[in-house]
C-alpha cells in the first residue's frame, strides 16, 4: 500500500490530468504536497487526502485553518496557532 502519492497517482485519484494537479496546487484548491529527496519531488499524503475529501474538499487556506497544517505548512509553521 502506498502512503504517499506522486503527481500521476494524485491526478488519477482526483480524476484529472497530471498537469492539472500542479494548477490545482498553485490555485489553492488541494492540500500542499511534501517535497521529498534532493530533487524535491512532490508527494501527497493518502491520509491527508482522505481527510480532506471527507471534509468536503475545502480550499487549502480553509483546510489549514481547520487542520492546522498541510504538506510543508507543518514544517515551516504556516497556519499553526
HUJOVEN-V362482 format. One record per residue. N is the residue number from 0. RES is the residue in one small letter. PSI is psi as a letter, one per 30 degrees, with the letter a starting at -180 (999 if undefined). Layout:
n->[N;N]
res->[RES;RES]
psi->[PSI;PSI]
//
This chain:
n->[0;1;2;3;4;5;6;7;8;9;10;11;12;13;14;15;16;17;18;19;20;21;22;23;24;25;26;27;28;29;30;31;32;33;34;35;36;37;38;39;40;41;42;43;44;45;46;47;48;49;50;51;52;53;54;55;56;57;58;59;60;61;62;63;64;65;66;67;68;69;70;71;72;73;74;75;76;77;78;79;80]
res->[x;x;x;x;x;x;x;x;x;x;x;x;x;x;x;x;x;x;x;x;x;x;x;x;x;x;x;x;x;x;x;x;x;x;x;x;x;x;x;x;x;x;x;x;x;x;x;x;x;x;x;x;x;x;x;x;x;x;x;x;x;x;x;x;x;x;x;x;x;x;x;x;x;x;x;x;x;x;x;x;x]
psi->[k;k;f;k;k;l;e;e;e;e;e;e;f;f;h;l;l;e;f;f;e;e;e;e;e;e;g;h;f;l;l;k;l;l;k;k;a;e;f;h;k;k;k;k;k;e;e;e;e;e;e;e;e;f;f;g;h;l;l;e;e;e;e;e;e;e;f;f;l;k;c;f;e;e;e;g;g;k;g;k;999]
//
